[in-house]
Amino acid sequence: MKIDFVSDVACPWCAVGLNSLEIALARLGGSIPVELHFQPFELNPGMPAQGEDTLQHLAKKYGKSPAELAQGREGLRRRGAEVGFTFGERPRVWNTFNAHRMLHWAGLEGRQRELKHALLAAYHTHAQNPGDTQVLVRLAGEVGLDMTRARAILESDEYTAEVRESERHWQGLGIDAVPSMIINGRHLIQGGQPPEVIEQALRQVAAQTPSEAGAPTPG
């Protein structure tokens, strides 16, 4: 089974969704072999390098009051805790394109999953800038990637075209919200679903024959 996990480092629900997915996979106990691939999506493609204040950004983007935003943060903390992810304070929203370039490279090196977890924790738990070269190089080293190579990529435009093309591909298929989990290129699970919902969906897809599978539909 192939799962394409379309997400953005800046998306808190992507952290919830990934941990939920991994709990679901653990519950399957290896009964369904899975290939997990992380695909790029930018929630804020026009975000400047210096970022924006989180509360101001969210208030402007969603038109919510400080009280509503605080309520949302508390809900995220609870959902994160349920699946083993810790949300800390996140005072700024940053540009994530270079993080996606690093993830593309990490996929070629077989370390994509590890780097994805490291990036989500750096941003959502520790409030570190996932667009900063020093942060990205350090995280690359922490997950076993070559730090010199990481820096060389970041100081060039390497993998820029590949990431842009991948973003266009998934948007062209109608993916406009994240996290989106596309199973075998046909079935869609969207949002930070609980582990039991994802587990049930994976079991249902695994039980289907190819002739029964249709176009992507919400799970």
Disulfide bonds with the S-S distance in Angstrom:
none
